[in-house]
Amino acid sequence: MIVSFQRLIAAAMLALSFLIVTPATAGVLQCVPFARQVSGIQLHGNANTWWDQAEGRYDRGHEPRVGAVLSFASSRAMPVGHVAMVSKVVSPREVLLTHANWSYRGGIERNVRAVDVSANNDWSDVRVWYGPIGNLGLRSNPANGFIYADQPKDIEQPVQVAMADAVTDASVTGAARSAF
């Protein structure tokens, strides 16, 4: 009887384990790794650090371009900022963005509308499509500008070229050349 009771409890625990929500430590897709993947811009850390990190490594500016990453600044609503890739330029003051973790936790949104609402037309204040209301968000978001993936800054370091012809042993040289 005790063994039957133990089996019943074990079966009930197993059944209940399927109802437990996945813990937060399992992780969700964040904007930074997604932006890095879709844009090719190799920056790391929180989104609010990308603008400063890009200085000297990537061109930055206030003109939207396809493939560029729009860098959002920290704010009360977004303490670690946000990054999103420009998938289409509709006009100088409107773009379509592809990004993660905006309208829905961990969700990916492609080609959603973003509008420059800044007084100086410099993309320093932006309203972005927000899925739950089916329209542009009710609040604007502070932005730093665009980080351009297609024109990384030149790194001023000497280039070193390895040459297979530097080997003098003929058997090694032949083997090395056949590998290419």
C-alpha positions in Angstrom: 0.0 0.0 0.0 2.8 2.4 0.8 4.5 1.6 -2.5 1.3 2.3 -4.4 0.9 5.6 -2.6 4.5 6.6 -3.4 4.0 5.7 -7.1 0.8 7.8 -7.1 2.6 10.8 -5.6 5.5 10.3 -8.2 3.0 10.2 -11.1 1.2 13.3 -9.8 4.5 15.2 -9.4 5.5 14.2 -13.0 2.1 15.4 -14.3 2.4 18.7 -12.5 5.9 19.3 -13.8 4.5 19.7 -17.3 2.4 22.6 -16.0 5.3 24.6 -14.6 6.3 27.7 -16.6 9.9 27.7 -18.0 12.1 29.7 -15.6 13.4 33.1 -16.6 17.0 31.7 -16.6 16.1 29.8 -19.7 16.4 33.2 -21.5 14.6 35.0 -24.2 15.8 36.6 -27.4 17.2 40.1 -26.7 17.6 43.0 -29.1 21.4 43.1 -29.0 22.3 39.6 -30.2 19.5 39.8 -32.8 20.7 43.2 -34.1 24.3 41.9 -34.2 23.2 38.8 -36.2 21.0 40.7 -38.8 23.2 43.7 -39.2 26.7 42.2 -39.0 27.8 45.0 -36.6 30.1 43.3 -34.1 29.4 45.2 -30.9 28.6 43.6 -27.5 27.1 44.7 -24.2 23.9 46.4 -23.4 22.2 48.4 -26.2 22.8 51.7 -24.5 26.6 51.2 -24.9 26.5 50.6 -28.7 26.6 54.2 -29.7 29.8 54.9 -27.8 31.4 51.6 -28.7 30.8 52.3 -32.4 32.9 55.5 -32.3 36.1 54.9 -34.2 34.9 51.4 -35.3 31.9 52.2 -37.4 30.6 55.3 -39.1 27.7 56.9 -37.2 25.2 59.5 -38.3 21.6 60.8 -38.4 20.6 59.6 -41.9 18.7 56.3 -42.1 20.3 53.7 -44.4 19.2 50.1 -45.0 21.3 47.7 -42.8 22.2 50.5 -40.3 21.4 50.0 -36.7 19.2 52.6 -35.0 20.6 53.1 -31.5 18.1 54.1 -28.8 19.4 55.8 -25.7 18.6 54.8 -22.1 15.4 56.2 -20.7 13.1 55.5 -17.8 11.1 53.1 -20.0 14.2 51.5 -21.5 17.0 51.6 -18.9 19.4 49.6 -21.1 18.4 51.2 -24.4 17.4 49.3 -27.6 18.9 48.6 -31.0 17.1 47.8 -34.2 18.2 47.3 -37.8 16.8 49.5 -40.6 15.2 47.1 -43.2 13.8 49.8 -45.5 14.0 53.6 -45.8 10.5 54.9 -46.6 11.4 58.6 -46.4 14.0 60.8 -44.6 11.7 60.7 -41.6 10.3 57.2 -41.8 11.9 53.7 -41.8 10.9 50.1 -41.4 12.8 48.3 -38.6 13.6 44.7 -37.9 14.2 44.0 -34.2 13.6 41.8 -31.2 12.1 42.2 -27.8 10.1 45.3 -28.4 6.3 44.7 -28.6 6.5 41.1 -27.2 9.0 39.7 -24.8 11.6 37.8 -26.9 9.5 38.3 -30.1 11.0 39.2 -33.5 9.2 41.9 -35.5 10.1 42.5 -39.2 9.5 45.6 -41.2 7.7 47.6 -38.5 7.2 51.4 -38.9 9.4 53.9 -37.1 9.0 57.7 -37.4 11.4 60.5 -36.6 9.4 62.9 -34.4 12.4 65.1 -33.4 12.1 68.8 -33.7 15.5 69.0 -35.6 14.8 66.1 -38.0 17.8 64.3 -36.6 16.3 61.0 -35.4 16.9 61.9 -31.7 13.3 61.2 -30.9 11.5 58.3 -32.5 8.0 56.6 -32.3 8.0 52.9 -33.1 5.2 50.5 -34.1 3.9 48.7 -31.0 2.1 45.5 -31.7 -0.4 45.4 -28.7 -2.1 48.6 -29.9 -1.6 48.0 -33.6 -0.1 51.4 -34.2 2.8 53.6 -33.4 3.6 53.6 -29.7 2.0 56.3 -27.6 5.4 57.7 -26.4 8.4 58.7 -28.3 11.8 57.2 -27.5 15.2 59.0 -27.3 17.7 57.8 -29.9 21.4 58.5 -30.5 21.4 57.9 -34.3 22.4 55.3 -36.8 25.4 53.0 -36.7 26.4 52.1 -40.3 27.3 48.4 -40.9 28.3 48.9 -44.6 31.1 51.3 -43.9 33.3 50.2 -41.0 36.1 52.6 -40.1 39.5 51.6 -41.2 41.7 50.2 -38.4 45.1 51.9 -38.6 47.3 48.9 -38.1 50.0 47.5 -40.3 48.7 44.6 -42.4 50.8 41.4 -42.2 50.6 39.0 -45.1 51.6 35.3 -44.7 53.3 33.9 -47.8 53.5 30.2 -48.6 56.6 30.9 -50.8 58.7 31.7 -47.7 59.3 27.9 -47.2 62.5 26.8 -48.9 62.1 23.0 -48.6 60.6 22.0 -52.0 58.6 19.1 -50.6 56.9 21.3 -48.0 56.4 24.1 -50.5 54.6 21.7 -53.0 52.4 20.4 -50.2 51.6 23.9 -49.0 50.7 25.0 -52.5 48.5 22.0 -53.1 46.5 22.9 -50.0 45.4 26.1 -51.7 
